[in-house]
Amino acid sequence: MSDAALTHALATIPAARSAAPRDAAPVRVFDPRVAQDRAALLALVQSGRVAARCDTLTRQVAELLTARAGGSAPRPDEVARWLAEAAPEGVDRWGRWVWQPWDRRLVRCLPPALHRALRLDRNRLKITADEQATLGRAHIAVAGLSVGQAIAVCLAQEGIGGHFTLADPDTVDLSNLNRLRAGVGDLGRSKLALATAAIWSMDPFVELRTLPAGVDPTDLDAFLCDDAGRPVDLLVEECDDLALKIALRLRARELGVPVLMATAEGGLLDVERFDLDPERPLLHGLADGVDLRALQAGDEGARVAFVMAVLGLDTLSPRTAASLVEMGETVASWPQLASSVALGAAQVTTAARRLLLGAPLPSGRWRGELPTEPERNAGPAAHDAAHDATHDAALGAPLRGPHIVTGATAAAHPRQRPRPRPLGGRRRAGGRRGFQPGAELGRRGPKRAAGQAGCGP
């Protein structure tokens, strides 16, 4: 085949329509019990827009019954009998049909309460039913959807947040794929559309409010409050605009909204409890004296000064510190790794769960990364120390890596960081206990025989 023939053949294939930069088309959920929804569903199917149908309802019901029976799988006739009782009007009018416009698929799901219960079934005993319900009522705002995408998806996956406000004006580029969960076919697609599709694909009943133009610095309440003017329960701040970082915190402090931020550098997690301390300095006081006007003007010197002040030379890896002076010269932007992004998502999700459940979580800066160099020639003493650190971690105390920084400490003693309070379940003086996920075990599953291995959570 000649090159011209191949070129002509390729040209006859319709080009994939790249999602518009502002496009984050929502799912549509159809309830087949409702006549209006049945008519709309029929119109959609007859329109020719549906490329595929995914109906695994019987499989989902069988898994639901298995979970309720503590792992004992039902017989096909038991599944059919259960469905007949659950759907007296007929199975065709039970469950939900979900239209996913991004991949043109029509997917059948369990009703919302059963879908959520089964999807989060493996959370049980680690998160109680009451805790899961509390987490599911939270409204979380996420600014920036590079690192923020991993965080938003992780939060939704764990059932933390039933309502999200997401904002990011950027689109996917090839250089994003070292850390962003996307493919080459997603180039040009909005990061907002990518995040909403990831969340709605696993839970179409989560409420998502999207700001495709990003956060408007002249109307921060449009992002930090719901339509009724109520502040969100939590702000996850992961935007690239440094001036916007400051502006969001100023307004969050006024509204009493706590802020979490993963830096994706050295495992840093910042916790700012403006809900508990409305006078707390921004970024633990590390941003005091920042020239906000210079940041707003895009001054590169002000940008580097801000990063150095907030992160601090002693917290940066040598390679990251060296990259700062190369930005705009040999590198286009701040280097980030997928492993650091994934770690940040896990840290923010864990912190959000504790914060929203009212567990102890003080303001400060936490580090949760492996040491730069592994210990060499470890003898008995080193082995004992490593065992103690692992034992402490199992009890809920932080490993040697994490540190906490308060505003006063950072200002007065930038290299001296007190050890944080344990965030986990170690017993405190006076018999009080810290956060114990799964302390209320609820309904027990089947007991394992001695020596029988189980699956990890």
N, C-alpha and C positions, 0 to 999 in steps of 0.2 A: 504494500500500500504506500502510495506517495505521501509526502508531507502535506500537499495541498488537499488530498482526499481526506486525510485525518483531520486537518483543520476545518474542512467543510462539515465533516460528520459531527465534530464537537460543537460547531456553531449551530447545528440544528437542534441541539438539546436545549430546552428552556433554561435560562440562567436562574439559579436559586435567588429568590428575592431576599436580599439582606434586610434584616430587621432595621427599621428606621431608628436613628439614634434616640428618638424620644419614645419609641414603641415598647410598651410593656403590657401587651394585651392581657386582660384578666381571664381567669377561668370562668366558665358559666356552669352552674350546678342546676340540674333538672330533677325535680321531684315527680316521679311518674304517677303519684296519687293525685296531683293537681292537674286539672284539665288544661289550664293555660300552658303549663310546662310541657304536657304531652304534645300539644299542638306546636309549640316552639321547637321541641325536639324533632318532631316529624319534618318540620320545615327545614331544619338544619340538615337532616339526613338527605332530604330530597334536593338540597341545594348543590350537592356534589362536592362540598368542601371537606367532607370527612374522608380521610385517607385510610384510616384503619379503625377497627373496633376491638376493644379489649374487655372481655366479659369473663372475669374469674370469680364471680360472686359465690358459686358453690364452693370453690376452694377456700375463699375467705371465711365462709360460714363454718366449714369443717375445721379450720384452724382455730376459730373462735371457740368452738365446742371442745377442741383439744385443750386449749388454754384453761377453760373453765373446769375441765376434768383433771387438771393437774398433769397433763401429758398423755392421757389415754385417748387415742384417736377414735372417732366415732365411725360406725359402719355407714355405708351410703344410705341405707334406709332410715337411719337415725337423723342424718342431715336433711333428707327429704321431709321427714315428719316434723322436724324443728322448723323448717322453712314454711311448711303448710300452716303451722300454728302462728308463726310470726307474721305471715302475709295472708290473712284471710281473704283479701281481695284478689289474690293471685300473685305469684312470684314476679310477674311482669310489672306489677305496680309497687314493688318493694325495692328498697335501696335507693341509690342515686346514680344518675348518669352525669359525667363530668366532661365538658368540652375543653380540650387543651389546644388553643389556637396555634401555639408555637410549633407543634408537631402534627397538628390536624388529626389528633386521635380522640376518640370517644371512649371514655373509660368508665366502667361500672364499679361502684364502691358500696360498702355498707353504709347505713344511715350514720349521720355525724357522730353520735355518742358511741356507737359500737365501733366505728372506724377508729376513733381516738383511743378507745379502750384497748383494742387489739394492737394497734400500731405501737402503743406505749407499754404493752404487756411486759416486755422484758425490763422495764424500769422498776417494776414492782419489787418490793422489799428494799430496794435502794432509795426509792421515793415512794412515800405513802400515798394513798388515794386522796387524802385531804390536801397534802402538799402538792400533788399533781394538779388538783383543781385550782389551788391558789396560783400556781405558776401559769396555768392556762388562762387566767384572767388578766395577766399583766400586759400592759401596753409598752412596747419597747421601740425607741427611735434609734436608727442606725444611720450615721452620716459617713459616706464613703464606702464603696462596695468592691474594693480590691481585697484588703485584709477583712473589711467589713462583710464581704460576701461569705467568706468561710465562717465568720462569727454568726451571722444571721441564720445560715443554714444549720449550723451546729445547735444554736438555741432552739430553732423550730424542731429540729430532729429530736431533741430531748424533751419537747413539749413545754419549753419555757417561752411564754409569750403566745397569746391567742390573737393578738393584734400588733402589727408592726407598721411603723412608718419608715420607709426606705427612701434615701436620696443619694443620687449620683448622676451628674450630667455626662460622664465619660463613656466612651465605647471601647470595645475589646480590640487590642492590637496583638500582634504576634509576640512581642516582647513581654506581654502579660502572662503568657502561658507557662512561664517557669514557676508560677505560684497560684494562678487563677484556674479554677476548674472549668475549662472550656476547651473547644477544639478549633482547628483551622477553619472549619465551616462556620464558626461563630464570629470571625473577624468582621468588624463593622457593626456588630450587634451591640446594643446598649448593655452596660453592666447591670443596669436596673432590670432589664428584661431577663437577663441570665439568672439573677438572684430570685426573681419572682417565679420563674419557671421551675427552678430547683426546689423551692419551698412548696409551691402548689402541686408539683408532681407527687410529693409524698403526703401532703395534707391539703386537699383543696378547700377545707373548711376554715383554714386560718385566714383572718382578715388582714389584707395588705393595703396600705395607703401609700401611693408612690408619688414622688416629686421628681419627674424626669429632668427638670432644669436644675436640679440640685437645691441646696438650702439657700434661700434668699436672705442675705445678711440684713436686709431692710425689713424683713418680716419673719423673724425667728420663731414667733409663736405659731406660724403655719406649720412648722416642723415639730416644735416641742409641745404642742397642745393638740387635743383632738378637736373635732368639729364643734363640740360644746364648750370649748375653752378650758377643759381640764388638762393639767400637765400630764405628760407621760410618766410612767413609773420608773423608767431608766433610760439614760442616754448612753449609747455606745458610740464614741467619737473616734473615727478612723479616716478623717478627711485629710487631703494633702495641703489644703489652703491653711497656712499657719495663722493668718489673721482671723479666719473663720473659727479655728480652734479656740482662740481667745474669746471671740464674740459669743460662741455657743456656751462656753463655761460661764461667762458673765451672766447670761440670761438664765442658764440652768440654776445658778446659785440664787438668783432672784426668785425663781419658781420653786426652789427646794427639790430639784431633781438630781439624784446621784449620777455620777459619770464614771464609766469604765473605759480604759483605753489600753490596748495591747500595742506595743511599739514594734514588735517583730524584730527586735534587736536585743540579744542577750536575754531573751525570755522576760522582758520587763512588762509588768502589769501595773497600771496606775489606777488607784481607787480614790475617788473624791466624794465624800459623803456630805454633799451640800444639803441633803435632807436632814442631817443631824447637826450640822454646823454651818449656818448661813453666813458666818463671818470668815469662813476658811479661805486662805489665800489660794489663788489659782495655781494649779500644778504644784501644790505643796510649797508655794512661795518661790519656786525656782524661776517663774516667769516674771517676777517683780522687776521693773525697770525695762521691760521689753519695749522697743520703739514700735508701737502698733501702726503708726502711720507709714513707717518705712516698710513694714511687712505688707501692708495693704498696697503699697506702691510696687511691690515685687522686688525690692532691693535684695540682691543676692548676699551682700554682706550681712544685712539684718537677718536674713534667713539662716545663714550659717551660725551667727551669734546666738539666735534663738535655739537652734538645735544643740549647740554646745552647752548653753546654759541649762536647758531642760534635761538633756541626757547626761551631761557631765563627762569629762574625759575619762574619769576613772570607771565609768560604767560601759564604755565603748570597747569593742574588740579592736586590736591594732589595725586590722584590715578595714573595719568600718570607719575608724578615725581617719585613716589615710584617704578613704574615698571622699570625705567631705571636701578636701581641697581639690579633688579631681572633678567635682560636679560642675558641669558646664564647660569642662575642658576635654576630658577623655571619657567621661560617663555622662549620660543624659539625665539620670535621676538617681534617687536613693536606692542602693542595692538591697534586695530582699530575697529570701529563700523560702521555698515551699514549706520546709520543715519549721521555720520560724513562724510562718503564717498559721500552720496547723497547731503549733504549740499555743500561739496567742488565742486562737479560737477556743481551745480547751480551757485555757486559763479564764477567759472572759465568761464562758458558759458556767464554769464552776463558781466563779465569784457572783455571777448574776443569780444563780440558784440560791446561794446562801443569803445574799442581800435581800432578795424578794421574799424569802421565807423567814426573815427576821433573825437569822443566825448572826453571831458575832462576826463582823467584817469591818475593821477600822479603816479609816483613810490612810493612804500611804502608797509606797512603791514596793512592789514585790518582784523578786527575781526567781525564775524557776527554770534554769538551764543547767546542763551538765558543766562541770569545770572545764576551763580551756584545755588543760592538760590532765590526762589520767594519772593517778598515783602510780609510781614505779617502785619496784623492789619492795612491795608491801610485805611487811613482816607480821608477827602476831599482833602487835599493838595497832597497826593499821587495819588489820582484819577486824579487831574488836571495835575500832572506831566506826568502820563501815557497817558492822552489824548493828551498833547502837543507832546510827543514822537511819538505817532501814527500819529498825524497830520503832523509832520515833515517828517515821513517816506512816507506818501502819497504824499508829495511835492517833494520827491526825496532826502531829506537830510538823512544822516545815523542815525540809532538809537544810543542810548547811548553806545552800545557795541563796535562798530567798532572804531579802532584807526589806525593812520598812523605813521610809523616810518621812518625817513630818516636816511641815514648812519651817518651823523654828530650828529643827535639827539641821535641815539642809542649809539654812542660811548661816547658822553659827558654826557648824562643824560638817562641812561638805563631805568629808571622808569618814565620818563616824556615824554609823547607823546602828541603832539599837535593834535587838532581835525582836521579831514580831510576836504577838500573842498567837497561840495555836488557833487555827481556824477549824480544826476537826474535832473529834469526839473525846479527847483526853479529859478525864475528870478534873474539875477545878476544886479549889479549896471551898469548904462549906458544903460539899456534896453536889454542887451544881454541875451540870453537864453542858458541854458545847453542842454544836449541831450534830445530830445523829441521823443521817439519812437512812430510812428503813427501820428506825427504832420501833415504830408501830408496824408490826409485821403483817397484820391483817390476816386474810385467808391463807393458810399454809398449803404448800404444794406437797407432792408425795415425798416421803422420807427416803433418803438413799441408804442402801445397805452399806455396811462397814466396808471401807476400801473402794467403794464405787466412786469413780471420778465424775465430776460435774462440769458443766460448761461455765466459763467465766462470764461475768455480766457484760 
